[in-house]
Each structure stands twice: as C-alpha cells, then as structure tokens.
C-alpha cells in the first residue's frame, strides 16, 4: 500500500524533529559541599518519552562515578512555554573531585560545565575572592580620599565632615550608602552596615576554617575597615550620615552628604533612621567591639558609638522615617541593634528593647505565614533583605534565655520558613527559585520576582541578594527550630542550596553571577576612579519581564539603552548575603 506524499513528509518531519531534540544542563558552575544537596536541572524542548538517566563524570578520569534517573517533567509556562524540565539529584554522592553532569536525550549527549565537590567547597572556593572584591571596592583612590575627607553637606553651607573610606556601592556607582531608597519607606536595603555585619557573622561562624585557609585576618581587617568608616559617618549629634552621593559625576568634589529621592533628587534629610542603615550600623559596631581588635578606633570607641547612636534613635527615629511611621524594617533593624548591644553589655535596657522588637515582628506574622510590612495589609517582600527578619530573630535567640520569649520567637521563625517553602513549592518550580507574596493593585499575589510597579516609582533589579538572604534564613533559622543547632531539615537545606546554585549558574540563562567564576559571566562594567567589576563580586541577576509591572515573566539583558545595570551591575549587598549563606552552609568540626 502506498502512503500519501503529505503523510510521508509529515512522518519524516516528526522523525527529524525527534532526532534533533535539544537538551540543556543547568548546574552550579562552581561547586557543591560534599555533605549538602546537589541538584542540576535539564531542559528539553519536549517531554521525554521514557525514563532517562544522567551520569556524574569525573573530569580527570572520564569515568562515570554516579548514575541516577532524571525526575520530572516540570514546566514553567510563565518563563518558557513548551519547555520541559527535569532534575538530576546527586545529593547522595559525596566523593571529592571535579565533575560534570551528562545526559543523553534522543541520542545526543549534553554535558554541564565542570564543578567541584568537596567538604565546604563553596566557602573554600569563594570567600577569598569575596574579600578581594570588597578590598577592590574600597573608596581609597587619591581623588576619593581627598574629596571625602572634606565632604560638604547638602544645604550645609561651607561645613565639611571627614567621610573618607568605605566601599563604593556598585560596579557602576561610586556613591556610598547606608541605604538608598529611604523615601519609599518599605524597600530600604541595608548596604554598607550590612556588609560589615555580614563579615563579622561569617568570621564568627567558621573561624577555624578561615584560619586554616589563611584568610581570617583578611576578612577581619576588611570588617574593621568598614567599621572605621561608620565611625566617621556618626555625626557629633549622634545620627549617622546616610549617603555620600556622587551624582554620577567624574569630579570627586561634586560629591555631597545627602538624603535621596527618586531620579537622583537630593535633600538635606541625610539622618539615617533604624531602617535606613542606622540599626545595622549600631549592630555592626556593637558586635565588632567584642573582638578586642582595633582598626583606627578602639573596641571601646566602637561600643560607645553604638550606644550613643542607639540612644539617639530611641528618641528621634520616627522623625527620620520619611513617612513618620515605623514599619517592619525598623523592627528588624532595631532588633539587630538592640540584640548586639545586649550581647556586648548585658544591659537590661537593650534586653527590653530587643524583646519589644522581637514581639513586634511576631505580631506582624500573617495567618498565611508571611510578615505584614505596615500596620494594615501590605505583605513584607524585599528585593535584597527578605531573610533579614528571620536572621535578626535568630541572632536575638543566641542571647535570649527566657523560655516564653524563645517560644514565641521560634514559632515566628518556623512560620516564616514554612511559608517560604510553601509559596516556593506551590507551583511547578524545578529551579526552586524562592517565590514571595506582594500587594499589587490592591490584591495579594504570589510570584517569582518583585513587582516593578512599586513604591520607589522606578527601582527594580535582579534579586541575588534576596536569594542569599533567604538561604541564610533557612539555614540559621532552620537549625534553631528543627534540629537543635546541629543541622537543618532536608527541605530547607535543598531550598538554601537551590538559591545559591541559581546565583552560581543553575538558572535559565546559565549565567554564573559571581564574576571570574564559571563558564558565563556578565560583561565587565567600568566605573569612575578606576573602579568597576571585580572578581568575587556578584551582579544583580535575573528579573521579571521588563514590561510587566507585576514582575511576572523572566528577563536578563546585557544591553538595554543604559538600563542594563538592572541585570549586570555588581552590588555590595549581593556578596554580603552570599558570604553569610555559604558560611552558614559550611561545617566547622
């Protein structure tokens, strides 16, 4: 029997499409801790017809040392309609070495970029470069030092202040910020003070490993350098100057101490509230005072400065908050400040303030498990510090011994972490990207990325800091509420690992956002005074679709008529949060 020509053509076309089906492997391009979760993602342009195996290949010997079956399929129609995704889970494999994942689909083998498996791999492989990144971000060129040593204040006439030091905020911005979105009230990120506190936290979390790798002194010195800048930023009137703004001007003498609104409009509202970097600065100074190491100031001077600034904000904080009301960011920032002062002094004043702020956070917990940011119905979401409420509560619990207080705080942490898992896993999500709830046009929605239409009027960017903060929260909070400080339950460990892996290459664009590592990096970005992209720095990352106000869809651009910074610019909070996350992952015996 002869088949119609059209039928034959269709059949041959189907065979050709089947034979040339495309698959891509997405994996962390740096490494996996040997005892932790290890998951790669494989995409295909159509569902697989049968169970498919993957192999873990030792790149030195060329031999397969582990074989598993791909799980799936899953889809993400919001991002890539028509694609199917599968997970390659090799968590059970723990042998040290250099490996690649391979999978054969319809006769064609795909291979991942090589990665390392070893004990504490990520901390070992990356922390020295993170320290290098911050060292290169120091605002210490002769031009900056000269200008910043005699810094004028917005509206302050000829008065000058010594504000030299600190770190340039981003690879495209040599300004220096405690926080740069104060006017938006609910989106203030913690910037310079967070970096210092993160360095302190990492140094205290894994001191033995850092000494073993000969990098503890370097990390501690960088933290002391940041603390010294914050000391200079503390005014004689006991508030912190919030921002040194460059106006993106190549002339260093154009820089001013300012408050900042949208579109680079500057004001004389430069006093930092708790939520505008003041709280984390107090926390960082109080914590470093306990090291008994001196930078350009003594331990006692660090502590005295923290106490002065805290006392000032107890009286003046609402005056400095742009809308005259405290919100959740004040609560967790003030909780961190009070906790570190309580630890440093054992003074009941700080104990009582810490307890008050911890109780405030617990009262902000919604029935669904997300925090409420205001006194009404706005869910707390944040582009860079989403995990900070849990991290602050966890730090508080290192000092709090009262069982009733501990029970409430632990319950709040558990609800927050359970919510993070629930909202993340509510939809098909093979990469495990952390989702969140937010208010959009009066309705609470859940999505992958922050809404682009938000209180700032213009600001949205990739959220790698948010992922690092949530990974940190899952690890430090999870150890408290689930496994008696020794480990974290598997689902939280997987959640944390997938956030970090996304940053390091296991994402739909196969981009390793840590510069100088992996196969694919963002383009180099130049900045004033010779600053720019540096090895160990982390770029903003992936966003929702540019045109979508609710943050739906997915986007990553290296060119966008000057707006490519949203995806490609390195920013100091990203590396700070990753530093905390990988220190929390590390196992110091």
N, C-alpha and C positions, 0 to 999 in steps of 0.2 A: 504494500500500500504506500502510495506517495503522500508525503506531508505537504501541505500548502507552504509556499515560499515564505509567507509572512510568519507562519508558525515556526519554521526553521530558524528564521532570523531572530525571532524573539527568544527561542531556546538558546541559540548561540550567544546572544547578548547576555542572557542570565548567567551562562557558564563563565563568560569573560568577566562579568562583574564579581562573581563569586571568587574567581581565581585571583582577582586583584584587590580584594577587600583590604582596607587599610587598618592597621592597629598601631597604637602609640602607647608607650610605657611612661608613666609619670612617677618619679620617685624623688625622695630626698637626695640631693646631689652631693651631700657632704658626708653624712654618716648616721648610724644608729647606735645607741647604747646597747651593749650585748644583752643586758637583762631586761630591756624595755620592749614595748610594742614595736613592730616593724611591718609597715603596710605600704605597698605600692598600689597604684591604680592603672588599669589598662583600658583604653578606649578602643572601640571598633565602630565601623560605620554601619553595622547591622548586628543584631543579636547572633551569638554563636549557636550553631546547630547542635552542638554536643559539649559535654564536659571537656574542658581544656586545662592542660597542666601548665605550670610555669616552673622554671628552674632557677636556682641560685648558683651562679657560676663563679668559681674562684678565678679572678682575672690573672693570677700568677700561673696557675697550673692549667687553666682552661677546662677544668673538670666541674661537673655539677655536684654540689655538696648538699643540696636540699631540693626536694621536688614537692610541689603542692598543687592543689586544684583551685582554679580561679572560682571565686564566689560571685554570684550575680545572676542575671544582669540588673543594673540600675540605670536610671536615666535622669537627666537634669534638663527638662524641656525649656525651662526659663533661660538657660545658658546656651545649650547646644541641641536643638531639636533633631531627633533622628539618630543621635549617637547612643551607643550602649557602653556602660562602664562596668568593669569587674575589679574586684580587689584581689591582690596577691598578698596573703598574710603569711609572713615567715617569722612571726614572733618567737616561735619555739626554737629557732636556730640561734645559737649563742657563740659560735666559734669565731675567734678573732680573724680578721683578714680583710682583703679588698675584693669586692664582689660586684656583679651585675645581675639584674633580673633579665631572663629571656622568656619569650612565649612565642609559640608558633601558631599562627592563625591562617587557615586555608593555605598551608604550605609555605608561608612567608614568616620568617623569624624576625622579631623585633627585640632590640637589646637596650636596656637602660644605660644611662651614664653611670660609671662606677662610683661606688660609695664604700665607706669603711664601716666595719663592725668591730667594736672593741668596748671594753668597760669604760664608761664615762666618755665615750667618743666625742660627743658634741662639746662638752666642756673642754676637753683636751685639745680639740682641733680648732676651736674658735675663740676662746676667751682672750688669748694673747693678741689676736687681731682686733677684737673689740677694744681692748686697752689702747692698741695702736691707733685705732680710729679716733678715739677721744683725744689722745695726745696730739694728733694732727689737726683736730678741730679747735685747739686752743687759740684764743684770740690774742696771740702773742707776737705778731709781726711788729717791727718798729713803728709803723704807721698807726696800728691799732693801740699799742701801748701808750704812745704819746697822746693821741686824741682822747683815749678813755681815762687817762689819769687826770684830766681836767674837763670832765663832762658837764655840759650845761643842761639845765632842766627846762622842759617846756614851760614857758611863761615865767621863768625864774630869773630873768634879767642876766646879770653877769655872774651870778653864783655858780660855782663849779663843785663837783664831787669827784673823788677818786673812785672810778668804777672799772679799773683795768682788770684783766683776767677773764675767767670764764671760758665757755665754749661757744663758737658760732653755732647757730641753731640748726642750720641745714646746709646741704651742699650748694644751694642757690641763694642762701640768705645768711649774711654775716652779722645780723642782729643777734641780741642776747635776751632771752625771755625767761621770766619766772612762769608766765602764762600769757598767751597772746589772743585769747578770744573772750576776755572778761565781759565785754559788752553784751555777749549773747547769753550770759548767765548760766546756761545749762550745759555748755560744751567746753568749758575751760580745761585745757590739757595741762598736766603737770610737766614742766620742761626741765630747766637746769636743776631745781631742787630734787626732782625725781631721779635724775641721773646720779647725783651724789648718794641719795638714799639707796639706790639700786646697787651701787658699787659697795656700799657698806654691808648691805644684806648679803650679797654674794661672797664677800670676803669672810663674813662670819659664818656662812653656811658651809663652806668647804675649805677651811684654812689649810688643812693638811695637804689636799690635792694641789692647791695653789702654790704651796711651798715646794712640793715635790716637783712641780713644773717650773719652778723659779720665776713665778710671775706675781706672787702675793705682794711683794714690795711695790711693784709697778702699779698694781691695782690700788693699793692703799695710798700711794703717792698721788694718783690721779684723783681719788676721792678727797684728799686733803687740799689739793689744788682747787677743786670745786668749792669746798667749804670756805677757803680763804676768799674766794670771790663773793660768796654770800655774806661774809662778814663785812666786806666793803659795801655791799648793797644794803646793809642795815643802816638806816638814817639815824641821825642824832636824836630824832623824835621817835625812834623805836619802831618804825614801819620799814618794810623792805621796798626799795625801788623796784618796780615791776619789769620795766623794759628799757633796754638800750636799743633804739631803732636807727637803722642805717639809712632809711628812706631809699634803699637800693641805689645809693649814690656812691660813686667811687672815691669821693672826697671824704676821708675819715672825720674831718672836722664838721661835717654835716650831721653827725650822729647826735642824738639827744636822749635824755631820760624822759619817757612819755607814758601816757596811757594810750591805748589803741582801740580804734573802732574800725568798721568796715572800710575797704578801699583805701587803706593806709592813712586814714584821717587820724591825726594825733591830738591828744588832750593833755591837760595837766593832772589827770586822775591816775597818777602813777603809784599810788599806795596799794600794796598787794594785800587783799583780804585772805582769809584762810584758803578759800577756794581758788585764789588767783596766784598760787605758789607760796603764799605765806605759811600755810600749815606744813607743807612738806619741807620747806626751808628750816622751820623750827625743828621738825623731826630729825632732819639730817644733821643739824648742828648738835642737837642733844645726843644723838647716837654716836657721833664721831668723838664727842667729848669723853666717852668711856674708853676709847682706845689708848689714852695716855700717850698719844703720838702728836707731835706738834708739826703744823705746817708753818705758816708765817705768824700764826697766833697760837696761844697755848690752849690746852684742854679746858682750863678754867674759863678762858675767854670765850670759847665756843659755847660752853654751857651757860655762862652769864648772858650771852647774846640771845640764846634760845629763850631763856626765862624772861628777859626784857620784852622780846617780840611777842611772846605769848600773852604776857600781862597787858600789853598794848591792844592786842586784837580782842581780848575778852571785853574790852570797853568799846572799841571802835570798829569791830568787824562789819556790822550792818551798815555803817556809814560808808565803808569802802565797797561793799557789794553794790553793783550797778543798779539793781532794781530795789535795793533797800530791804531785801528778804534773804534769809539763809535758805539753802537747799541741800540736797544730798551731798554735793561736792564739798560744801562747808563741813558737813558732818564727818565724812571720812577723812578729810584733810585735818580737821581739828582733832579727830580721834587719833590719828597718827602722831600729831604734835604732842597731845597730852600723854599718850602712851609712852613715847620716848622720854619725855621729861619725868614721868612717873618711874620708869626704869632707872633713869640716871640719878634721881634724887630721893626716891621713896617718899615723896611729899604727898600728903593726903589731898592737897588742892588739885594736883594733877590726876590722882586716882579718881576723885569725884568728877572732874571734867571728862575724863576718859569714859567713865561709866555712863555719864549723861549722853555722850555722843554715840556710844555703842547701843544704848537703848533707843536713841533716835533712829539709828539705822534699822533696828529690829522693827520699830513701829512703821517704817517705810516699806516693809515687805508686803506685797500684794498676795491675795489668796492663790494666784497662779504661780507665784514664786519669783517674779521679777520685782525689783525695787521700784518705788514711786519717787520720782525726782523732785517733785514740788509738793505742795500741800493739797493737791487735787488729783489729777488723773494722768499726768504725763509719766509714762514708763521711763525708767532710767536706762538710757543707752549712751554709749560713748565711743568715739572713733579711736581713742588711744588708751583709755584707762578703765575699760569696762570691768576688769577684775579687781580694781583697787578697793572697793568696799569689802570684799572678802579678804583681801590681803591685809587691810587695816584691822579688821576684826581678828584675823589670825595672829597678827603681831600683838594686839591687845591681850590675847589669851596666853601669851608667853609670860605675862605678869599677873594677870587676874587669877586669884585662888578661890574666891567666893563661889561656892557651888551653884547658888541660884543665878548669879550673874553669868557664870560659864554656861549653864544650861540654856539660857536664852540666846546667848551669842552663838553657841554651837548649833542650835536649832535654826538660826538665821542663815548661817553658813551652809548648812545642809540643804535648806530650801533653795537657796540661790544656786548651788551646784546641781541639784536635781533638776531645777528649771533649765539650766544651761544644757544639760544632756537632753531633756525632753524636747525643747524647742529646736535643738540642732537635729535631732533624730526624727522629728515629726514628718519630714518629707524625705524623698529619695535624695541621698546626700553622700555619694561614695567617697568624696574627699574629706568628709567630716567637718566641713567648714562651719565655724560657730555662727549660728543664727541668733537673732535678737528680736525683741518686741519694741515697737516705737509707735508714737502717735502721728498719724498722717491725715490731714484734713478732717480732724475730729474723730478719727477711728483708729483703734489699736490694731496694728498689723504686725505680722512677723515676716522677717526677710533675712537674706544673707548679708546685705550691705546697708550702711547707714543711708537715710534719706538725704537726697541732695537739696531738696527744699526744706531748709531748717532755720533755726533762729539766727544764724550768722548772716544769712542773705547771700552767701557766696561760697562758703568754705566746705569742701568735702575732698577727700583724698583716699588713697589706699590705706588699709587698716592693719598693717602688720604689727603695730604696737598693740592694738586691741587684741590681736590673736596671742601675742606674747603675754599680755596681762591675764587673759583668761586661762592660758596654760599654767601660769604661775598660781592663779587662784585655785585651779583644780588640784594642783599638787600640794600646795601648803595647806589649803583648807581641807582637802580630802584626807590628808594624813591625820588631821585633828578629829574629824567626825566619823571616819570609817575604820581606821586600822591602828589606833594607838601610837601614832607618831612614827611607825616603822615603814609603812608602805601605803599605797593608795589603791583603791579598788580598781579592777581591770578597766571598767568603762571610763573612769576618769583618767587613767593612765593613757588609754587609747585616745581620748579626747585631747589631752595635752600634747601627745605625740603628733597627732594629725595637724594641730595648729602650727607647731614648729616645722613640720615637714612641708606644709604649704609655703611657708616663708622661704624654705630652703630648696624649693624646686618641684614639690609634688602638688602642682596646680595646673589648671588647663592651658596655661601658656608656657609651661615647663621652664619658668624663669626662676633662677636662684637669686633672691633679692639681697643676699649678703655679697657685697662687692668683692671680687677677687677670688671667689669660690665657685665651684660647679662648672657647668657647661655654658649656661646662658646668663649673662648679666645685663643690667640696663646700661645705656650709653653713658659715658663719662660726662659729668656736669661741671663746668667751670664756675668759679665764684671770685669775688673781689679779694685782694690781698694775697693771692696765690692759693686760696682755699678751694675746695671742690670735693668731688667724690674721693673716698678713701677706702682702702682695703679694710674689711671688717665692718664698714658702715652698711646700713640696711635702708633700702629705698621704700617709698610709701606703699607700692604694690597695687593690687587689683581692686577695682571699684565696680559698682553697678553701672549699667549702661549710661553713658554721658547724658543722653536726652531724657532719662527717666527720673522724674522728681522724687519718686518713692524709693529710688535706689535699686529697683528690680533690674534684671538682665545682668550682663557682665561686660567689663571693658578693661583694656590695658593698651595704652598708647605711648609710643616713644616720640611722636611728633603730633602737636595739636595747636599750632599757631601761638606758641608761648605758654600754653596751659598744660604742657606735658609734665610739668612738675607734679601734678596730682598723682602721677603714677611713678615717676622716675627719681624724684628728689630724695636724697638721704635726709633723715631727720633724727635728732638725738634721742627722742623717746623710744624709737623702734629698737635700737640696740640696747637701751637700758632695760626694756622689758624682756628682750630675748636673753640678756645676761641673767636676769632673775630666774627665768624659766629653766635655762639649762643648768644653773646652779641647783635649782630645786630637783631636777632630774638626776643629778649626779649622786653617786652613792659613796659617801666617805666612811670607810670602815673604822 
